[in-house]
Amino acid sequence: MNPLPTITVQEVAQKIENGDDFYLLDVREMNEIDKVALPVPFLEMALSEVQALGEDALPMELEDEKDAEIVVLCHHGSRSAMAADWLIANGYTQVKNMTGGIHAYAVEVEPSIGTY
């Protein structure tokens, strides 16, 4: 099995700053997203929904985007790793797990968004 592709929070910040074309997929629960979220457009897909609904949990924007770059994030990186594995297993080819999650992003890149 290949190791899961990852991306650092600094690399994500650079992609955002550059205006790169990629999807940011947050797999935290809605109550967590309400506490702290990246100040850029992102898609939501709670990992619990994936476990309950399978492919029906996918945001509509990703249904026909198997070759699009997708950066998956959660609070610290564990749930996003599971979601990234699931996406890869379902044919998505450019999936990366954001190491350290939203917490690392807040600590290392954008303290103004806060932590929880």
LORORO-64839 format. One line per 10 residues: their letters; for each residue x, y, z of N, C-alpha, C, O, CB. Coordinates in Angstrom, 1 decimal. Glycine has a CB too. Example, Ala and Ser with C-alpha at 12.3 -4.5 7.8 and 13.67 -1.06 7.14 Angstrom:
2
as = 13.2,-5.7,7.8,12.3,-4.5,7.8,13.2,-3.3,7.8,14.2,-3.3,8.5,11.3,-4.5,9.0; 12.8,-2.2,7.1,13.7,-1.1,7.1,12.9,0.0,7.9,13.4,1.1,8.0,14.1,-0.6,5.7
***
This chain:
116
mnplptitvq = 0.8,-1.2,0.0,0.0,0.0,0.0,0.9,1.2,0.0,1.9,1.3,0.8,-1.0,0.0,1.2; 0.6,2.2,-0.8,1.3,3.4,-0.9,1.0,4.3,0.3,-0.1,4.3,0.8,1.0,4.2,-2.2; 2.0,5.1,0.7,1.7,6.0,1.8,0.8,7.1,1.3,0.7,7.5,0.2,3.1,6.7,2.3; 0.0,7.6,2.3,-1.0,8.6,2.0,-0.3,9.9,1.6,0.6,10.4,2.4,-1.9,8.8,3.2; -0.6,10.5,0.5,0.0,11.8,0.1,-0.4,12.9,1.2,-1.6,13.0,1.6,-0.4,12.3,-1.3; 0.5,13.7,1.6,0.3,14.8,2.5,0.7,16.1,2.0,1.4,16.2,1.0,0.9,14.5,3.9; 0.2,17.2,2.7,0.6,18.5,2.3,0.7,19.3,3.7,-0.2,19.1,4.5,-0.4,19.2,1.3; 1.7,20.1,3.8,1.8,20.9,5.0,0.8,22.1,5.0,0.3,22.5,4.0,3.2,21.4,5.2; 0.6,22.7,6.2,-0.3,23.8,6.3,0.4,25.0,5.6,-0.3,25.9,5.0,-0.5,24.2,7.8; 1.7,25.1,5.6,2.4,26.2,4.9,2.2,26.0,3.4,2.0,27.0,2.7,3.9,26.2,5.2
evaqkiengd = 2.2,24.8,2.9,2.0,24.6,1.5,0.6,25.0,1.1,0.3,25.5,0.0,2.3,23.1,1.1; -0.4,24.6,2.0,-1.8,25.0,1.7,-1.9,26.5,1.7,-2.6,27.1,0.8,-2.7,24.4,2.8; -1.3,27.2,2.6,-1.4,28.6,2.7,-0.8,29.2,1.4,-1.4,30.2,0.9,-0.6,29.2,3.9; 0.3,28.7,0.9,0.9,29.2,-0.3,0.0,28.9,-1.5,-0.2,29.8,-2.4,2.2,28.5,-0.6; -0.7,27.8,-1.6,-1.6,27.5,-2.7,-2.8,28.5,-2.6,-3.2,29.0,-3.7,-2.2,26.1,-2.5; -3.3,28.8,-1.4,-4.4,29.8,-1.3,-3.9,31.1,-1.8,-4.6,31.8,-2.5,-4.9,29.8,0.2; -2.7,31.6,-1.3,-2.2,32.9,-1.7,-2.0,33.0,-3.2,-2.2,34.0,-3.8,-0.9,33.1,-0.9; -1.5,31.9,-3.8,-1.3,31.9,-5.2,-2.5,31.8,-6.1,-2.5,32.0,-7.3,-0.4,30.7,-5.6; -3.7,31.5,-5.4,-4.9,31.3,-6.1,-5.0,30.0,-6.9,-5.7,29.9,-7.9,-5.1,32.5,-7.1; -4.2,29.0,-6.5,-4.2,27.7,-7.2,-5.6,27.1,-7.2,-6.4,27.3,-6.3,-3.2,26.7,-6.5
dfylldvrem = -5.8,26.3,-8.2,-7.1,25.6,-8.4,-7.1,24.3,-7.7,-6.5,23.3,-8.2,-7.4,25.5,-9.9; -7.8,24.2,-6.6,-7.9,23.0,-5.8,-9.1,23.1,-4.9,-9.6,24.1,-4.6,-6.6,22.7,-5.0; -9.6,21.9,-4.5,-10.7,21.9,-3.5,-10.1,21.7,-2.1,-9.2,20.9,-1.9,-11.7,20.7,-3.9; -10.7,22.4,-1.2,-10.4,22.2,0.2,-11.6,21.6,0.8,-12.7,22.1,0.8,-10.0,23.6,0.9; -11.4,20.4,1.4,-12.5,19.6,1.9,-12.3,19.4,3.4,-11.4,18.7,3.8,-12.6,18.2,1.2; -13.2,20.0,4.2,-13.2,19.9,5.6,-14.1,18.8,6.1,-15.3,18.8,5.7,-13.6,21.3,6.3; -13.6,17.8,6.8,-14.4,16.6,7.2,-14.7,16.6,8.7,-15.1,15.6,9.2,-13.6,15.3,6.8; -14.6,17.8,9.3,-15.0,17.9,10.7,-16.5,18.0,10.8,-17.2,18.2,9.8,-14.4,19.1,11.4; -17.1,17.8,12.0,-18.5,18.0,12.2,-18.9,19.5,12.1,-18.0,20.3,12.4,-18.9,17.4,13.6; -20.1,19.8,11.8,-20.6,21.2,11.6,-20.3,22.0,12.9,-19.9,23.2,12.8,-22.1,21.2,11.3
neidkvalpv = -20.5,21.4,14.1,-20.3,22.2,15.3,-18.8,22.6,15.4,-18.5,23.6,16.0,-20.7,21.4,16.5; -17.9,21.8,14.9,-16.5,22.2,14.9,-16.2,23.3,13.9,-15.4,24.2,14.2,-15.6,20.9,14.6; -16.8,23.1,12.7,-16.6,24.1,11.7,-17.1,25.5,12.1,-16.5,26.5,11.8,-17.3,23.7,10.3; -18.2,25.5,12.9,-18.8,26.7,13.4,-17.8,27.4,14.4,-17.8,28.6,14.5,-20.1,26.4,14.1; -16.9,26.6,15.1,-16.0,27.2,16.0,-14.8,27.8,15.3,-14.4,29.0,15.7,-15.5,26.1,17.0; -14.2,27.1,14.4,-13.0,27.6,13.7,-13.1,27.1,12.2,-13.3,25.9,12.0,-11.7,27.1,14.4; -12.9,28.0,11.3,-12.8,27.6,9.9,-11.8,28.4,9.1,-11.5,29.5,9.5,-14.2,27.7,9.2; -11.3,27.9,8.0,-10.4,28.6,7.2,-11.2,29.8,6.6,-12.3,29.6,6.2,-9.7,27.7,6.1; -10.5,30.9,6.4,-11.2,32.1,5.9,-11.2,32.1,4.3,-11.0,33.2,3.7,-10.5,33.3,6.4; -11.4,30.9,3.7,-11.4,30.8,2.3,-12.6,29.8,2.0,-13.0,29.1,2.8,-10.1,30.3,1.7
pflemalsev = -13.0,29.8,0.7,-14.1,28.8,0.4,-13.6,27.4,0.5,-12.5,27.0,0.2,-14.5,29.1,-1.1; -14.5,26.6,1.1,-14.2,25.1,1.3,-15.5,24.3,1.2,-16.6,24.9,1.3,-13.5,24.9,2.6; -15.3,23.0,1.0,-16.4,22.1,0.9,-16.5,21.4,2.3,-15.5,21.2,2.9,-16.3,21.1,-0.3; -17.7,20.9,2.6,-17.9,20.2,3.9,-18.3,18.8,3.6,-19.2,18.6,2.7,-18.9,21.0,4.8; -17.8,17.9,4.3,-18.2,16.5,4.3,-17.8,15.8,5.6,-16.7,15.3,5.7,-17.6,15.7,3.0; -18.7,15.8,6.6,-18.3,15.2,7.9,-18.0,13.8,7.7,-18.7,13.0,7.0,-19.5,15.4,8.9; -16.9,13.3,8.3,-16.5,11.9,8.2,-17.6,11.0,8.7,-17.8,9.9,8.1,-15.2,11.7,9.0; -18.4,11.4,9.7,-19.5,10.6,10.2,-20.5,10.4,9.0,-21.1,9.3,9.0,-20.2,11.3,11.4; -20.7,11.4,8.2,-21.6,11.2,7.0,-21.1,10.2,6.0,-21.8,9.4,5.5,-21.9,12.6,6.4; -19.8,10.2,5.8,-19.2,9.3,4.9,-19.4,7.8,5.4,-19.8,6.9,4.7,-17.6,9.5,4.7
qalgedalpm = -19.2,7.7,6.7,-19.4,6.4,7.3,-20.9,5.9,7.2,-21.1,4.7,7.1,-19.0,6.4,8.8; -21.8,6.9,7.3,-23.2,6.5,7.2,-23.7,6.4,5.8,-24.6,5.6,5.5,-24.0,7.5,8.0; -23.3,7.3,4.9,-23.9,7.4,3.6,-23.0,7.0,2.5,-23.5,6.9,1.3,-24.3,8.9,3.4; -21.7,6.8,2.7,-20.8,6.4,1.6,-20.7,7.5,0.6,-20.6,8.7,1.0,-21.3,5.1,0.9; -20.8,7.2,-0.7,-20.6,8.2,-1.7,-21.7,9.2,-1.8,-21.4,10.3,-2.3,-20.5,7.5,-3.1; -22.8,8.9,-1.2,-23.9,9.9,-1.1,-23.5,11.1,-0.2,-24.1,12.2,-0.3,-25.2,9.3,-0.6; -22.4,11.0,0.6,-22.0,12.1,1.4,-21.1,13.1,0.7,-20.9,14.2,1.2,-21.2,11.5,2.6; -20.6,12.7,-0.5,-19.8,13.6,-1.3,-20.4,14.9,-1.6,-21.6,14.9,-2.1,-19.3,12.9,-2.5; -19.7,16.0,-1.5,-20.3,17.2,-2.0,-20.5,17.2,-3.5,-19.7,16.6,-4.2,-19.4,18.4,-1.6; -21.6,17.7,-3.9,-21.9,17.7,-5.4,-20.8,18.1,-6.3,-20.6,17.6,-7.3,-23.2,18.5,-5.6
eledekdaei = -20.0,19.1,-5.8,-18.9,19.7,-6.6,-17.8,18.7,-6.9,-17.1,18.8,-7.9,-18.3,20.8,-5.8; -17.8,17.6,-6.1,-16.7,16.6,-6.3,-17.1,15.4,-7.1,-16.3,14.5,-7.4,-16.2,16.2,-5.0; -18.4,15.2,-7.4,-18.9,14.0,-8.0,-18.2,13.7,-9.3,-17.9,12.5,-9.5,-20.4,14.1,-8.3; -17.9,14.6,-10.1,-17.3,14.4,-11.4,-15.9,14.9,-11.5,-15.4,15.3,-12.6,-18.1,15.0,-12.6; -15.2,15.0,-10.3,-13.9,15.6,-10.3,-12.8,14.6,-9.8,-12.0,15.0,-8.9,-13.9,16.8,-9.3; -12.8,13.4,-10.3,-11.9,12.4,-9.8,-10.4,12.8,-10.0,-9.6,12.3,-9.3,-12.2,11.1,-10.6; -10.1,13.7,-10.9,-8.7,14.0,-11.2,-8.4,15.4,-10.6,-7.3,15.9,-10.8,-8.4,14.0,-12.6; -9.3,16.0,-9.9,-9.0,17.4,-9.3,-8.2,17.2,-8.1,-8.2,16.2,-7.4,-10.4,18.1,-9.0; -7.4,18.2,-7.8,-6.6,18.2,-6.6,-7.6,18.5,-5.4,-8.3,19.5,-5.4,-5.5,19.3,-6.6; -7.5,17.6,-4.4,-8.4,17.8,-3.2,-7.5,17.7,-2.0,-6.7,16.8,-1.8,-9.5,16.7,-3.1
vvlchhgsrs = -7.5,18.8,-1.2,-6.8,18.8,0.1,-7.8,18.6,1.2,-8.8,19.4,1.3,-6.0,20.2,0.3; -7.6,17.5,2.0,-8.6,17.2,3.0,-8.0,17.6,4.4,-6.9,17.4,4.7,-8.9,15.6,3.0; -8.9,18.2,5.2,-8.5,18.6,6.6,-9.5,18.3,7.6,-10.7,18.1,7.3,-8.2,20.1,6.6; -9.1,18.2,8.8,-9.9,18.0,10.0,-9.3,18.8,11.1,-8.6,19.8,10.9,-10.1,16.5,10.4; -9.5,18.4,12.4,-9.0,19.1,13.5,-7.5,19.0,13.6,-6.7,19.9,13.7,-9.7,18.7,14.8; -7.0,17.7,13.7,-5.6,17.4,13.8,-5.0,16.6,12.7,-3.7,16.5,12.7,-5.3,16.8,15.2; -5.8,16.0,11.9,-5.2,15.2,10.7,-5.6,13.8,10.7,-5.3,13.1,9.7,-3.8,15.3,10.7; -6.2,13.2,11.8,-6.6,11.8,11.8,-7.8,11.5,10.9,-7.8,10.6,10.1,-6.8,11.3,13.2; -8.9,12.2,11.1,-10.1,12.0,10.4,-9.9,12.3,8.9,-10.4,11.6,8.0,-11.3,12.8,10.9; -9.1,13.3,8.6,-8.9,13.7,7.2,-8.1,12.6,6.5,-8.2,12.4,5.3,-8.2,15.0,7.1
amaadwlian = -7.2,11.9,7.3,-6.4,10.8,6.7,-7.3,9.7,6.3,-7.2,9.1,5.2,-5.3,10.3,7.7; -8.3,9.4,7.2,-9.3,8.3,6.8,-10.1,8.7,5.6,-10.4,7.9,4.8,-10.2,8.1,8.1; -10.6,10.0,5.6,-11.4,10.5,4.5,-10.5,10.5,3.2,-11.0,10.1,2.1,-11.9,11.9,4.8; -9.3,10.9,3.3,-8.4,10.9,2.1,-8.2,9.5,1.6,-8.3,9.2,0.4,-7.0,11.5,2.4; -8.0,8.5,2.5,-7.9,7.1,2.1,-9.2,6.7,1.4,-9.1,6.0,0.3,-7.6,6.2,3.3; -10.3,7.0,1.9,-11.6,6.7,1.3,-11.7,7.3,-0.1,-12.2,6.6,-1.0,-12.7,7.1,2.2; -11.4,8.5,-0.2,-11.5,9.2,-1.6,-10.6,8.5,-2.6,-11.0,8.2,-3.7,-11.1,10.7,-1.5; -9.4,8.1,-2.2,-8.4,7.4,-3.1,-9.0,6.1,-3.4,-8.9,5.7,-4.6,-7.0,7.3,-2.4; -9.5,5.4,-2.5,-10.1,4.1,-2.7,-11.3,4.2,-3.7,-11.7,3.2,-4.4,-10.6,3.4,-1.4; -11.9,5.4,-3.7,-13.1,5.6,-4.6,-12.7,6.3,-5.9,-13.6,6.8,-6.6,-14.1,6.4,-3.9
gytqvknmtg = -11.4,6.2,-6.3,-11.0,6.7,-7.6,-10.5,8.1,-7.7,-10.2,8.5,-8.8,-12.1,6.5,-8.5; -10.4,8.8,-6.6,-9.9,10.2,-6.7,-8.4,10.1,-6.7,-7.8,9.4,-5.9,-10.4,11.0,-5.5; -7.8,10.8,-7.7,-6.3,10.6,-8.0,-5.4,11.6,-7.4,-4.2,11.3,-7.3,-6.2,10.6,-9.4; -5.9,12.8,-7.0,-5.0,13.8,-6.5,-5.4,14.3,-5.1,-5.7,15.5,-4.9,-4.9,15.0,-7.5; -5.5,13.4,-4.1,-5.9,13.7,-2.8,-4.7,13.8,-1.9,-3.8,13.0,-1.9,-6.9,12.6,-2.3; -4.8,14.9,-1.0,-3.7,15.0,0.0,-4.3,15.3,1.3,-5.3,16.1,1.4,-2.7,16.2,-0.5; -3.7,14.8,2.4,-4.1,15.0,3.7,-3.3,16.2,4.3,-2.1,16.2,4.2,-3.9,13.8,4.6; -4.0,17.2,4.8,-3.3,18.4,5.4,-2.8,18.0,6.8,-3.6,17.8,7.7,-4.2,19.6,5.5; -1.5,17.8,6.9,-0.9,17.4,8.2,-1.2,18.4,9.3,-1.0,19.6,9.1,0.6,17.1,8.0; -1.6,18.0,10.4,-1.8,18.8,11.6,-3.2,19.5,11.6,-3.6,20.0,12.7,-0.8,19.9,11.6
gihayaveve = -3.9,19.4,10.5,-5.3,19.9,10.5,-5.4,21.4,10.7,-4.4,22.2,10.6,-6.1,19.2,11.5; -6.6,21.8,11.0,-7.0,23.2,11.2,-6.2,23.8,12.4,-5.9,25.0,12.5,-8.5,23.4,11.4; -5.9,22.9,13.4,-5.2,23.4,14.6,-3.8,23.8,14.2,-3.3,24.9,14.6,-5.1,22.2,15.6; -3.1,23.0,13.4,-1.7,23.4,12.9,-1.8,24.7,12.1,-0.9,25.5,12.1,-1.1,22.3,12.2; -2.8,24.8,11.2,-3.0,26.0,10.4,-3.1,27.2,11.3,-2.5,28.2,11.0,-4.2,25.8,9.5; -3.9,27.1,12.3,-4.1,28.3,13.2,-2.8,28.6,14.0,-2.5,29.8,14.1,-5.3,28.0,14.2; -2.1,27.6,14.4,-0.9,27.8,15.2,0.2,28.3,14.3,1.0,29.3,14.7,-0.5,26.5,15.9; 0.4,27.7,13.1,1.6,28.0,12.3,1.4,29.0,11.2,2.4,29.6,10.8,2.0,26.7,11.7; 0.1,29.3,10.8,-0.1,30.1,9.7,-1.0,31.3,10.0,-0.6,32.5,9.7,-0.7,29.3,8.5; -2.1,31.1,10.6,-3.2,32.1,10.7,-3.8,32.1,12.1,-4.9,31.6,12.3,-4.3,31.9,9.7
psigty = -3.0,32.6,13.1,-3.5,32.6,14.5,-4.8,33.3,14.7,-5.5,33.0,15.7,-2.4,33.3,15.4; -5.2,34.2,13.8,-6.4,35.0,14.0,-7.7,34.1,13.9,-8.7,34.5,14.4,-6.5,36.1,13.0; -7.6,32.9,13.3,-8.8,32.1,13.2,-9.1,31.4,14.5,-10.2,30.9,14.7,-8.6,31.1,12.1; -8.1,31.3,15.4,-8.3,30.7,16.7,-8.2,29.1,16.7,-8.1,28.5,15.6,-9.7,31.0,17.2; -8.2,28.6,17.9,-8.1,27.1,18.1,-9.2,26.7,19.0,-9.9,27.5,19.6,-6.7,26.7,18.6; -9.4,25.4,19.1,-10.4,24.8,20.1,-9.9,23.5,20.5,-10.5,22.9,21.4,-11.8,24.7,19.4
***
